[in-house]
Amino acid sequence: MKYFIYFLMISAFVLLGYNATLLNLDDLFAKDSSIALAGILACLCVIVLMLILLMSRAIKEKYESE
């Protein structure tokens, strides 16, 4: 499960980079830029959620070992 979480995080970083190349800074609310902006926000949400999941699993393991 740990490797799957890392795979999801790496995939989110790759998609974040791809969406950043599609972003037009001159017109952020154009059709393509708004889709890229939504993709960037989704990738950031996935990264944050996976970090929370990893930390909670580490806390759980530490709690159960005591």
N, C-alpha and C positions, 0 to 999 in steps of 0.2 A: 504494500500500500504506500509505503514511503517513497518508492521510486515512481509510482504513478503520480503522486503529488508533485514531485520534482519535474516530471514530464509535463504536467499541466502548467507549471510555472514557467518552464522554458518555452513552451508553446505560446503562452500568453505574452512573454517578452518578445518573441519573434513576430507575433501578430501586432503587438504594440509598435514595433519598428516599421512594419509594413504600413500600418495605418498612419504613422507619422509622415511617411513619404507621400501619402495621398492628400494630406492636409494642405490647404491653400491658406496661408496666413493673411493674404490680402482680403479675402472674402470668406470668413469662417462659416457663414450661414448659407453658403451655396449648397447645391444638392450633394455633390461629392464630398465637400468638406464636412457637412453635417453628418453624413454616414461615417466618415473617418473619425470624427470627434466622438460619435456614439461608440464606435469600435474601441477607441482608446480608453474611454471611460469603462467599458465592459472588461477590457483587459486589466485595468487597474483594480477593478472590483475582484476579479478572479485571483489576482496576486495577493491582495489583502486577505481574502478569505482563506487561501491556502496557507498563508503565514499564520493566521489565527489557528487553523486546524493543526499545523505542525506544533505550535506552542502548546495547545491544549493537550495534544497527545504526549508531549514531553512532560507536562505537569502531571498527567494521569499516571505515566510510568513511574515518575518520582514518588508520587503519593502511594502507589501500590507497593513499591519496594520497601517502604518504611513500616 
